[in-house]
Amino acid sequence: MRRLALANVLLGAAIWASSASAKPETAQELFDRGLADMLAGRFATGCPLIERSHELDAAPGTVFTLAECYARAGRVASAVERYSEFLRQYARMSAAEKAGEHTDRAKLSRQEKIRLLGLVPKIEIRLSEGAPEGTVVTSDGVELGADRIGRPIPIDPGEHVFVARAPGGPPIQQRVIIAPGESRVVELTVVTLASDVDPLVAIDPESDAPDESAGDPSETGGESGIVGAEEKAGIPRWPAYFVGVLGLAGLGVGTGAGSFAIRKRNTELEPNCRERDTQGNFLCVNQVGLDAEPKVRNAATVSTIGFAAGGALVVTSIVLFLVSRPKEKAANGLRPVGSLEPNKAVVGVTGAF
């Protein structure tokens, strides 16, 4: 029943738009093409055509049809705005103008406005601390007035691009995806010329894939961030060197303790303790053998721990070195290599000179 009523209402909207006085012909052509696309389900082309017609002549029939196009396309905030605009126009009409399809359009506008209000997302834009007066914020290329900063405002569901720019400073953009009915607070970073912050690419945490239309991130500054910025920050390498020294010290302790254990075993333990009991302990025949046994066992334990800990630290040092990045990358240079095996650890470097 609603579809039949809506079809009649839209037909009346087309007649209203065509009969409006002093309307440029181009506005009527845009409206007709947009209405045809909307009825065919081509909202991506239909709504913009009706928008352009609305910009030229905001006739009540055009306003109502644009609201319907937005509602069908899922742009609930824009739909509520246009339904409200039509109802304001309807309230100013004379009794004769309100007769017929205008009454039906007003009834449908009230119903749709109530239904969609609960689906309208709200977003509150805040500026980072220290943002100077005169900072300009745009949403999808449209400037937001100062009265819309710092308070919740309705917005259509989907992806939006916000850009904040301080007077004389670089623009910083941030992409936000918001769901129907969601409320969110978004803080935009503002960088001034006096800021010590390097121009870095600010990656959107909600975006899982790069924007192909934005081109090469290395040329454009990435998917979001300061336009034309280059990444300059580096990861220091001193932790890799420090951990590496600890690892080599551990390997040295393991080597020394192992050498001591082997020497004591060959010179004192085995000559004086030639047999083992059922638990694997040596059966020593004199005090020299008895004194040597705990020394050999303790030295072997220290050697094992030294090799294990030292090897792990060396591997960690190599990983830290490889992931570190100095501020200025060199085309050629040295690169550490290493391997850890049960009985030995090998550390070296390779690279181009």
Secondary structure as UniProt FT lines:
FT   HELIX           2..19
FT   TURN            21..22
FT   HELIX           25..39
FT   TURN            40..41
FT   HELIX           43..56
FT   HELIX           60..73
FT   HELIX           76..92
FT   HELIX           95..98
FT   TURN            99..100
FT   HELIX           101..117
FT   TURN            118..119
FT   STRAND          122..127
FT   TURN            129..130
FT   TURN            133..134
FT   STRAND          136..139
FT   TURN            140..141
FT   STRAND          142..144
FT   HELIX           146..148
FT   TURN            149..150
FT   STRAND          152..154
FT   STRAND          158..165
FT   TURN            167..168
FT   STRAND          172..178
FT   TURN            180..181
FT   STRAND          183..188
FT   TURN            193..194
FT   TURN            205..206
FT   HELIX           212..214
FT   HELIX           217..220
FT   STRAND          225..226
FT   TURN            227..228
FT   HELIX           238..264
FT   HELIX           265..269
FT   HELIX           270..272
FT   STRAND          275..276
FT   TURN            278..279
FT   STRAND          282..283
FT   HELIX           287..323
FT   STRAND          334..341
FT   TURN            342..343
FT   STRAND          344..351
//
